[in-house]
Structure formats: C-alpha cells, structure tokens
Amino acid sequence: MFKQFLDKVDGNQGYLLSSLGIFMLFFLLVGVLLLTMKKDDIKYMSELPIKDDQDERGN
C-alpha cells in the first residue's frame, strides 16, 4: 500500500527527508533541554504527582 502511494506521489523524497529532519531536530532540542535543565527543577517536577504546592507552603 505505501509503496504504491510513494510511487504515485511526485517529489516524495522531499517530504520524507523533511519529516525525518523535523523528527530529528525535535528530539535533539528536547535532549539538549533535558541535559541543560537544573537538577532542582527536575526534582521538583518528579515530585509533582506526589506532592502538592500546598504541602510546601505548610497549608
């Protein structure tokens, strides 16, 4: 099915390469963001489901 679709669509290499480029760029940016994130922010986000903001304030 996909082979027939790719054969009939003109310029399919451009679509394939651009989608691969967008995919790679997105995950590279997310990886850089995670590697440069502060450890305190990561710890705070990991405790969000367990700990509410009200618990930190003492209310």
Biotite code that builds the C-alpha atoms (Angstrom):
import biotite.structure as struc

atoms = struc.array([
    struc.Atom([0.000, 0.000, 0.000], chain_id="A", res_id=1, res_name="MET", atom_name="CA", element="C"),
    struc.Atom([2.680, 2.515, 0.991], chain_id="A", res_id=2, res_name="PHE", atom_name="CA", element="C"),
    struc.Atom([4.894, 1.512, -1.929], chain_id="A", res_id=3, res_name="LYS", atom_name="CA", element="C"),
    struc.Atom([2.121, 2.355, -4.389], chain_id="A", res_id=4, res_name="GLN", atom_name="CA", element="C"),
    struc.Atom([1.491, 5.650, -2.626], chain_id="A", res_id=5, res_name="PHE", atom_name="CA", element="C"),
    struc.Atom([5.170, 6.612, -2.759], chain_id="A", res_id=6, res_name="LEU", atom_name="CA", element="C"),
    struc.Atom([5.419, 5.673, -6.428], chain_id="A", res_id=7, res_name="ASP", atom_name="CA", element="C"),
    struc.Atom([2.415, 7.804, -7.410], chain_id="A", res_id=8, res_name="LYS", atom_name="CA", element="C"),
    struc.Atom([3.309, 10.930, -5.414], chain_id="A", res_id=9, res_name="VAL", atom_name="CA", element="C"),
    struc.Atom([5.705, 13.303, -7.129], chain_id="A", res_id=10, res_name="ASP", atom_name="CA", element="C"),
    struc.Atom([8.518, 14.720, -5.020], chain_id="A", res_id=11, res_name="GLY", atom_name="CA", element="C"),
    struc.Atom([8.110, 12.182, -2.237], chain_id="A", res_id=12, res_name="ASN", atom_name="CA", element="C"),
    struc.Atom([11.818, 12.272, -1.355], chain_id="A", res_id=13, res_name="GLN", atom_name="CA", element="C"),
    struc.Atom([11.444, 15.876, -0.211], chain_id="A", res_id=14, res_name="GLY", atom_name="CA", element="C"),
    struc.Atom([8.555, 15.017, 2.089], chain_id="A", res_id=15, res_name="TYR", atom_name="CA", element="C"),
    struc.Atom([10.387, 12.029, 3.525], chain_id="A", res_id=16, res_name="LEU", atom_name="CA", element="C"),
    struc.Atom([13.601, 13.943, 4.157], chain_id="A", res_id=17, res_name="LEU", atom_name="CA", element="C"),
    struc.Atom([11.823, 16.960, 5.619], chain_id="A", res_id=18, res_name="SER", atom_name="CA", element="C"),
    struc.Atom([9.772, 14.807, 8.002], chain_id="A", res_id=19, res_name="SER", atom_name="CA", element="C"),
    struc.Atom([12.922, 12.973, 9.091], chain_id="A", res_id=20, res_name="LEU", atom_name="CA", element="C"),
    struc.Atom([14.688, 16.309, 9.614], chain_id="A", res_id=21, res_name="GLY", atom_name="CA", element="C"),
    struc.Atom([11.832, 17.704, 11.712], chain_id="A", res_id=22, res_name="ILE", atom_name="CA", element="C"),
    struc.Atom([11.733, 14.487, 13.762], chain_id="A", res_id=23, res_name="PHE", atom_name="CA", element="C"),
    struc.Atom([15.477, 14.569, 14.429], chain_id="A", res_id=24, res_name="MET", atom_name="CA", element="C"),
    struc.Atom([15.509, 18.297, 15.195], chain_id="A", res_id=25, res_name="LEU", atom_name="CA", element="C"),
    struc.Atom([12.659, 17.955, 17.697], chain_id="A", res_id=26, res_name="PHE", atom_name="CA", element="C"),
    struc.Atom([14.317, 15.148, 19.651], chain_id="A", res_id=27, res_name="PHE", atom_name="CA", element="C"),
    struc.Atom([17.718, 16.833, 19.580], chain_id="A", res_id=28, res_name="LEU", atom_name="CA", element="C"),
    struc.Atom([16.179, 20.018, 21.028], chain_id="A", res_id=29, res_name="LEU", atom_name="CA", element="C"),
    struc.Atom([14.354, 18.049, 23.729], chain_id="A", res_id=30, res_name="VAL", atom_name="CA", element="C"),
    struc.Atom([17.588, 16.211, 24.576], chain_id="A", res_id=31, res_name="GLY", atom_name="CA", element="C"),
    struc.Atom([19.545, 19.460, 24.856], chain_id="A", res_id=32, res_name="VAL", atom_name="CA", element="C"),
    struc.Atom([16.784, 20.950, 27.014], chain_id="A", res_id=33, res_name="LEU", atom_name="CA", element="C"),
    struc.Atom([16.866, 17.984, 29.358], chain_id="A", res_id=34, res_name="LEU", atom_name="CA", element="C"),
    struc.Atom([20.651, 17.964, 29.617], chain_id="A", res_id=35, res_name="LEU", atom_name="CA", element="C"),
    struc.Atom([20.806, 21.694, 30.414], chain_id="A", res_id=36, res_name="THR", atom_name="CA", element="C"),
    struc.Atom([17.916, 21.675, 32.906], chain_id="A", res_id=37, res_name="MET", atom_name="CA", element="C"),
    struc.Atom([18.713, 22.417, 36.540], chain_id="A", res_id=38, res_name="LYS", atom_name="CA", element="C"),
    struc.Atom([18.674, 19.444, 38.902], chain_id="A", res_id=39, res_name="LYS", atom_name="CA", element="C"),
    struc.Atom([16.337, 21.284, 41.295], chain_id="A", res_id=40, res_name="ASP", atom_name="CA", element="C"),
    struc.Atom([13.756, 21.725, 38.531], chain_id="A", res_id=41, res_name="ASP", atom_name="CA", element="C"),
    struc.Atom([13.946, 18.029, 37.642], chain_id="A", res_id=42, res_name="ILE", atom_name="CA", element="C"),
    struc.Atom([13.478, 17.042, 41.279], chain_id="A", res_id=43, res_name="LYS", atom_name="CA", element="C"),
    struc.Atom([10.523, 19.433, 41.655], chain_id="A", res_id=44, res_name="TYR", atom_name="CA", element="C"),
    struc.Atom([8.812, 18.035, 38.542], chain_id="A", res_id=45, res_name="MET", atom_name="CA", element="C"),
    struc.Atom([9.416, 14.434, 39.593], chain_id="A", res_id=46, res_name="SER", atom_name="CA", element="C"),
    struc.Atom([7.643, 15.090, 42.905], chain_id="A", res_id=47, res_name="GLU", atom_name="CA", element="C"),
    struc.Atom([4.623, 16.893, 41.382], chain_id="A", res_id=48, res_name="LEU", atom_name="CA", element="C"),
    struc.Atom([2.245, 13.909, 41.285], chain_id="A", res_id=49, res_name="PRO", atom_name="CA", element="C"),
    struc.Atom([3.058, 13.074, 44.903], chain_id="A", res_id=50, res_name="ILE", atom_name="CA", element="C"),
    struc.Atom([3.493, 16.497, 46.462], chain_id="A", res_id=51, res_name="LYS", atom_name="CA", element="C"),
    struc.Atom([1.148, 19.472, 46.094], chain_id="A", res_id=52, res_name="ASP", atom_name="CA", element="C"),
    struc.Atom([2.183, 23.123, 46.255], chain_id="A", res_id=53, res_name="ASP", atom_name="CA", element="C"),
    struc.Atom([0.113, 23.429, 49.426], chain_id="A", res_id=54, res_name="GLN", atom_name="CA", element="C"),
    struc.Atom([2.318, 20.845, 51.158], chain_id="A", res_id=55, res_name="ASP", atom_name="CA", element="C"),
    struc.Atom([5.380, 23.014, 50.523], chain_id="A", res_id=56, res_name="GLU", atom_name="CA", element="C"),
    struc.Atom([3.679, 26.126, 51.879], chain_id="A", res_id=57, res_name="ARG", atom_name="CA", element="C"),
    struc.Atom([2.515, 24.370, 55.039], chain_id="A", res_id=58, res_name="GLY", atom_name="CA", element="C"),
    struc.Atom([-1.230, 24.959, 54.432], chain_id="A", res_id=59, res_name="ASN", atom_name="CA", element="C"),
])
